[in-house]
Amino acid sequence: MLLRFKFINLSLLFILFLSCSRESLIEPIDDGKPPAIPTDLQIFGAHDGEIGIDWHKNSESNITGYKIYRSINKPNNFIFITQINDNYFIDNHLEYDSTYYYKISVVNSFGHESPMTDFVYAKPINIYAPLSPSNVRINARNWSTVSTILLYWDPPLDTDIKGYYIYRSTTESLDADTLHYLDFTQLTSYFDTKNIIPLTKYYYRIKSVDKGFLKSPPTFVISDVVLNSPTLIFPSDNSIIKKLTEFRFKSVSLPATYKLVIQSNEVYGTVQEFNFTSELLDQELKVDVSNVQLESSKTYTWRVFTYTSSAIDPNSFSGSFTFTYIPY
């Protein structure tokens, strides 16, 4: 009896589902009338260069979107700015001292648009300081004649950011104050080339600043040091090698991570990489390559890279040497 009762209920639900599905497949007919005007348009937030508006969704089944109209500092010059499917909209990158007026309308699948609502308005005054930059990275670079330290970061979610203050020191106890102020940038990266001394460690902090000059808390301290370049020793440049069991080069003046690369030409074609870290300073380092298989009578290029804070971009690198392998 109980099973039969469940079966009947399931059968009824299935029939109801099919009925609803058939109704949903019926296409609406264009009667030429616009949809109803959206209701309860209101401001739900206005500060720091952002204004949020929301409203009740229309009940018609063939609504395709809501059109947003805006006027600045007067309620009689509305311009279409966007069309959305949600029943809320956040307008950003606004000026603090301007008043923004909004109206909306709704459009159905036949392209008919409702009349616009009455307007609502607000002024997005500056109240809160912005968030700090996040995921700050650093990469010291001895890549050219000018020593450089690259900083880059992810911007905060605030939409009223004016830029970023950069602070620098040669000591870890770095306060983000006027004494250590370095520069201002509107970008989310900064190349520091100001009197960078190789083998000197530099410490940095960053603050976001908004259009009202409110500042975020500073980021955590990050640091890096521009290294000197490793010096290649063996195989020497333009040499002919009959037996190759090791590479030798002179290490840099501070502990570093190294990558020795053997290439089939000067630009690309990596044959083998050797990655390791060494605490030895300005000393000859040997890299065992006895298991590397090289082609007879072929010319190869080799070089050495150093890494500190970044595992992707090198800090410094040697010149390149070529050698031709002609075994016994």
ABEGO torsion letter per residue (X at the ends): XAAAAAAAAAAAAAAAAAAAAAAAABBBBBAGBBBBBBBGBBBABBBGGBBBBBBBBBABAABAEBBBBBBBGBAABBBBABBBABABBBBBGBBAABBBBBBBBBBBAAGBBBBBBBBBBBBBBBABBBBBBBGBBBBBBBABABBBBBBBBBBBABAABAEBBBBBBABABBBBBAAABABBBABABBBBABGBBBGBBBBBBBBBBBAAGBBBBBBBBBBBBBBBBBBBAOBBBGBBBABBABBBBBBBABBBBBBBBBBABAABGBABBBBBBBABBGBBBBBBAAABBBBBGBBBBBBBBBBBABAABBABBBBBBBBBBBBX
